[in-house]
Amino acid sequence: MKTKKVFRRLFMTVVMLIAAILVLGLGFWLIDGRSPQAYIVAHILPQTTMEDYEKGKTDMTDKSTVEIPDGVEFPREMTQYRVGNMQVFECPAQDDSKPIVLYIHGGAYVNNFTSRHWSVMAEWAETTGCGMVIPNYPLLFRYTAKDAFPLMMRLYRQLQERFPAKRIIIMGDSAGGGFSLALTQELLKADSLDLPRQLILISPWVDITGGDDALQEYDTFLNNEVLRHVGADWANDIDTHDPIVSPLYGDMQGLPPTDFFTGTWEVFYTDIVNTYNKMKSTGVDARLHVKEKMGHVYPLWPCPEGKQARKEIANIINNNR
């Protein structure tokens, strides 16, 4: 009997503790407007400083070959190949009815894939059955936009030789989101290439001259001063307002259906809204998904808001737009 009482008390203690945590979490969510997990993620992401930037410029590490992190498993066998000197990963689609997602990763054109990139790409491959084509495009500070752009055009051309354009989706986050839009704008000019079915842009960097300084105090991750320097490095001798590096200034007319995901607390928010409005004014079927008080690339975050956004993106991939 005594043992049963001890277990009963222990059980009730655990239940009360869980209930208290849930109540506190709900209270925090109601007061702050974000889940506790989102608040934590927003404050543990390190903000790049000018000191980090200056140090990074001296790092000439070869980033042309990477490996998928241990613990990340794609639902179908991953293969690798090269387009020129660019490493490309590919997870096949579940069947011929599923789309092929060309995913262009972010990282300010400096940093390579994070573990979160791999995790969410594997998640979408699993939940939608889509194929994933994942290029490890040339990065700063060894390379610039002039090195990366032709390789990405070449990769898209090869994909279209294998798959009808109506199956291809171009998706990217941050710098990769800007790259995705710039690439698609360039496809508009190529008579021999068809446009992809869909664009999905997650917090895209659409103007490399920087973000909105009025939002800097809310952004715990991006640093406008650093962005302006990195953007100039990426452009190199290209005008920083050239659509190849700043697609905000490019031609939007004729672009495929486009979905934007952004948080209101990121310095890119204003430029993203302006890009969306510019698309809508030319008749593009564009949709803007905005999450209040959320930061840069929040759909990739391990929090309820990120999980919900990833479900929305999965629906778009499945053409349930």
DRENDRENTI-916823 format. One record per residue (C-alpha): x, y, z. Coordinates in pm, whole numbers. Layout:
# residues N
[[X,Y,Z]]
...
END
This chain:
# residues 321
[[0,0,0]]
[[278,238,92]]
[[445,178,-246]]
[[118,252,-428]]
[[80,580,-238]]
[[433,682,-330]]
[[371,612,-699]]
[[36,791,-686]]
[[197,1100,-532]]
[[478,1088,-786]]
[[228,1056,-1070]]
[[21,1350,-943]]
[[338,1560,-903]]
[[439,1492,-1261]]
[[87,1571,-1388]]
[[77,1898,-1192]]
[[424,1993,-1318]]
[[323,1930,-1681]]
[[2,2128,-1628]]
[[199,2417,-1476]]
[[440,2420,-1771]]
[[149,2421,-2017]]
[[-25,2703,-1832]]
[[296,2908,-1816]]
[[363,2843,-2184]]
[[10,2945,-2279]]
[[38,3258,-2065]]
[[370,3349,-2228]]
[[221,3295,-2574]]
[[-78,3518,-2495]]
[[141,3795,-2354]]
[[434,3785,-2598]]
[[249,3673,-2910]]
[[502,3398,-2979]]
[[549,3046,-2854]]
[[819,3002,-2586]]
[[1017,2794,-2838]]
[[1011,3076,-3094]]
[[1124,3327,-2831]]
[[1417,3101,-2737]]
[[1521,3042,-3099]]
[[1508,3415,-3172]]
[[1744,3487,-2886]]
[[1996,3206,-2929]]
[[2065,3277,-3297]]
[[2394,3467,-3306]]
[[2392,3802,-3486]]
[[2689,3845,-3719]]
[[2912,4141,-3633]]
[[3151,4343,-3845]]
[[3433,4169,-3660]]
[[3291,3834,-3775]]
[[3267,3970,-4128]]
[[3629,4092,-4136]]
[[3748,3761,-3999]]
[[3535,3569,-4250]]
[[3686,3752,-4545]]
[[4021,3591,-4469]]
[[3873,3240,-4458]]
[[3939,3071,-4791]]
[[3816,2729,-4681]]
[[3701,2513,-4971]]
[[3321,2489,-4941]]
[[3265,2306,-5268]]
[[3207,1968,-5103]]
[[2978,1902,-4807]]
[[2815,1601,-4646]]
[[2465,1544,-4516]]
[[2481,1556,-4134]]
[[2453,1236,-3933]]
[[2100,1183,-3810]]
[[1933,1336,-4116]]
[[1770,1073,-4334]]
[[1591,1132,-4661]]
[[1303,898,-4745]]
[[1460,782,-5071]]
[[1819,717,-5171]]
[[2021,1035,-5219]]
[[2261,1063,-5512]]
[[2532,1316,-5589]]
[[2670,1458,-5913]]
[[2849,1767,-6039]]
[[2740,2045,-6272]]
[[3073,2194,-6364]]
[[3248,2219,-6028]]
[[2919,2251,-5837]]
[[2815,1964,-5612]]
[[2447,1869,-5642]]
[[2246,1636,-5419]]
[[1929,1473,-5545]]
[[1655,1278,-5374]]
[[1419,1127,-5634]]
[[1046,1191,-5628]]
[[817,923,-5492]]
[[667,882,-5841]]
[[625,1070,-6169]]
[[321,1259,-6041]]
[[522,1437,-5770]]
[[701,1770,-5819]]
[[1075,1828,-5827]]
[[1189,2100,-5585]]
[[1507,2287,-5672]]
[[1607,2417,-5328]]
[[1857,2706,-5307]]
[[1985,2743,-4953]]
[[2048,3065,-4765]]
[[2348,3181,-4565]]
[[2419,3534,-4693]]
[[2611,3384,-4989]]
[[2887,3305,-4737]]
[[2767,3014,-4524]]
[[2686,2666,-4638]]
[[2393,2446,-4541]]
[[2292,2432,-4175]]
[[2158,2117,-4012]]
[[1812,2280,-4017]]
[[1828,2308,-4395]]
[[1888,1937,-4426]]
[[1621,1851,-4170]]
[[1343,2052,-4332]]
[[1434,1936,-4684]]
[[1417,1575,-4567]]
[[1086,1655,-4396]]
[[931,1795,-4715]]
[[1062,1502,-4921]]
[[891,1270,-4673]]
[[560,1453,-4625]]
[[501,1546,-4990]]
[[681,1273,-5184]]
[[855,1543,-5388]]
[[1200,1510,-5536]]
[[1466,1744,-5397]]
[[1752,1886,-5605]]
[[1999,2062,-5376]]
[[2292,2251,-5528]]
[[2597,2347,-5324]]
[[2655,2661,-5530]]
[[2983,2861,-5516]]
[[3008,3091,-5214]]
[[3199,3391,-5091]]
[[3478,3467,-5040]]
[[3631,3254,-5311]]
[[3350,3315,-5558]]
[[3087,3573,-5651]]
[[2751,3592,-5830]]
[[2929,3572,-6166]]
[[3060,3228,-6075]]
[[2739,3090,-5925]]
[[2473,3219,-6163]]
[[2585,3041,-6484]]
[[2609,2710,-6297]]
[[2256,2746,-6163]]
[[2125,2828,-6512]]
[[2305,2520,-6640]]
[[2153,2305,-6365]]
[[1801,2429,-6442]]
[[1854,2358,-6813]]
[[1957,2001,-6727]]
[[1654,1957,-6502]]
[[1420,2071,-6778]]
[[1575,1814,-7010]]
[[1473,1547,-6757]]
[[1145,1682,-6621]]
[[861,1892,-6763]]
[[870,2246,-6625]]
[[520,2198,-6481]]
[[676,1959,-6228]]
[[957,2193,-6121]]
[[932,2420,-5817]]
[[1209,2663,-5726]]
[[1233,2731,-5355]]
[[1489,2911,-5143]]
[[1544,3086,-4814]]
[[1718,3417,-4739]]
[[2000,3464,-4992]]
[[1877,3147,-5161]]
[[1531,3302,-5185]]
[[1673,3607,-5358]]
[[1877,3380,-5585]]
[[1560,3181,-5665]]
[[1375,3493,-5777]]
[[1673,3629,-5974]]
[[1716,3293,-6148]]
[[1348,3281,-6246]]
[[1357,3638,-6376]]
[[1649,3536,-6596]]
[[1449,3237,-6721]]
[[1188,3483,-6847]]
[[1447,3605,-7096]]
[[1551,3257,-7214]]
[[1335,3152,-7510]]
[[1458,2794,-7491]]
[[1360,2744,-7127]]
[[1016,2714,-6969]]
[[933,2868,-6634]]
[[893,2650,-6324]]
[[544,2576,-6195]]
[[590,2763,-5870]]
[[819,2985,-5664]]
[[835,2954,-5285]]
[[1045,3228,-5124]]
[[1125,3212,-4753]]
[[1247,3548,-4618]]
[[1416,3623,-4953]]
[[1705,3871,-4968]]
[[1580,4069,-5268]]
[[1795,4383,-5234]]
[[2160,4324,-5147]]
[[2210,4689,-5047]]
[[2061,4594,-4711]]
[[1735,4577,-4521]]
[[1511,4823,-4340]]
[[1708,5006,-4069]]
[[1382,5085,-3890]]
[[1341,4714,-3818]]
[[1699,4649,-3703]]
[[1612,4675,-3332]]
[[1366,4385,-3369]]
[[1592,4159,-3574]]
[[1809,3949,-3342]]
[[1980,3767,-3628]]
[[2051,3990,-3930]]
[[2288,4287,-3918]]
[[2225,4549,-4188]]
[[2578,4686,-4177]]
[[2723,4342,-4242]]
[[2462,4267,-4510]]
[[2563,4574,-4710]]
[[2926,4470,-4712]]
[[2850,4108,-4799]]
[[2606,4215,-5070]]
[[2871,4433,-5232]]
[[3118,4143,-5216]]
[[2868,3908,-5382]]
[[2796,4158,-5660]]
[[3167,4235,-5702]]
[[3176,4438,-6026]]
[[2802,4398,-6093]]
[[2584,4699,-6006]]
[[2420,4623,-5670]]
[[2083,4720,-5819]]
[[2118,4474,-6107]]
[[1831,4220,-6084]]
[[2081,3932,-6100]]
[[2183,4021,-5744]]
[[1886,4239,-5635]]
[[1573,4092,-5797]]
[[1350,4354,-5631]]
[[1450,4575,-5926]]
[[1382,4313,-6192]]
[[1089,4244,-6421]]
[[806,4065,-6240]]
[[561,4037,-6527]]
[[506,3679,-6639]]
[[651,3514,-6329]]
[[489,3189,-6210]]
[[267,3172,-5898]]
[[477,3283,-5602]]
[[440,3242,-5227]]
[[636,3459,-4986]]
[[692,3371,-4619]]
[[819,3643,-4386]]
[[812,3759,-4027]]
[[746,4120,-3929]]
[[1057,4128,-3713]]
[[1319,4083,-3982]]
[[1499,4363,-4166]]
[[1398,4211,-4502]]
[[1026,4248,-4426]]
[[978,4584,-4603]]
[[1162,4476,-4920]]
[[967,4149,-4928]]
[[635,4333,-4906]]
[[749,4572,-5180]]
[[845,4279,-5403]]
[[508,4115,-5341]]
[[324,4438,-5425]]
[[530,4482,-5741]]
[[440,4128,-5849]]
[[70,4181,-5781]]
[[70,4505,-5980]]
[[188,4315,-6289]]
[[-71,4041,-6252]]
[[144,3769,-6095]]
[[-47,3518,-5881]]
[[141,3602,-5561]]
[[54,3535,-5198]]
[[216,3685,-4890]]
[[230,3479,-4570]]
[[317,3708,-4278]]
[[372,3603,-3918]]
[[371,3877,-3657]]
[[680,3913,-3433]]
[[859,3630,-3609]]
[[1215,3664,-3735]]
[[1425,3568,-4032]]
[[1347,3231,-4203]]
[[1106,3139,-3922]]
[[956,2848,-4126]]
[[1286,2666,-4068]]
[[1271,2716,-3690]]
[[1197,2424,-3453]]
[[887,2586,-3301]]
[[507,2564,-3349]]
[[503,2866,-3584]]
[[774,2709,-3799]]
[[597,2374,-3801]]
[[273,2535,-3919]]
[[456,2725,-4195]]
[[622,2404,-4312]]
[[278,2241,-4336]]
[[159,2533,-4548]]
[[464,2496,-4771]]
[[399,2121,-4802]]
[[46,2202,-4923]]
[[188,2440,-5183]]
[[433,2172,-5299]]
[[138,1933,-5333]]
[[-39,2199,-5543]]
[[-306,2253,-5277]]
[[-243,2625,-5294]]
END
